[in-house]
Amino acid sequence: MPAIKVGVREFREQIARFLEAETPVAVTRRGETLGVYVPTPRKQIKPAHMAELKAAADRLAEALAAVDEDELVAEFKQMRAGKPASVKPVRRRSKSGVR
């Protein structure tokens, strides 16, 4: 399969397109080939694997359905602060004495 010849600037500007291509790309500077990008064949996801992924996604959605987002965020903040998850955050009083 012949390689496509492109300059360094064009390769850099359109790298996403070249990475998705199935054809090798020869990168040149002033007509001299610096290197060749040779894409590897992509593995296709088999239908059986896709069914397993969908089933796992469904199970995850069921497990997360009962999760309260606010509680999860509060627990995360406690863990980041180094406090045990069972300790509720302490509300501090403002200078006026009102919570």
Stockholm file with secondary structure:
# STOCKHOLM 1.0

chainA/1-99         MPAIKVGVREFREQIARFLEAETPVAVTRRGETLGVYVPTPRKQIKPAHMAELKAAADRLAEALAAVDEDELVAEFKQMRAGKPASVKPVRRRSKSGVR
#=GR chainA/1-99 SS CCCEEEEHHHHHHTHHHHHHCSSCEEEEETTEEEEEECCCCCCCCCHHHHHHHHHHHHHHHHHHTTCCHHHHHHHHHHHHTTCCTTSCCCCCCCTTSCC
#=GC SS_cons        CCCEEEEHHHHHHTHHHHHHCSSCEEEEETTEEEEEECCCCCCCCCHHHHHHHHHHHHHHHHHHTTCCHHHHHHHHHHHHTTCCTTSCCCCCCCTTSCC
//
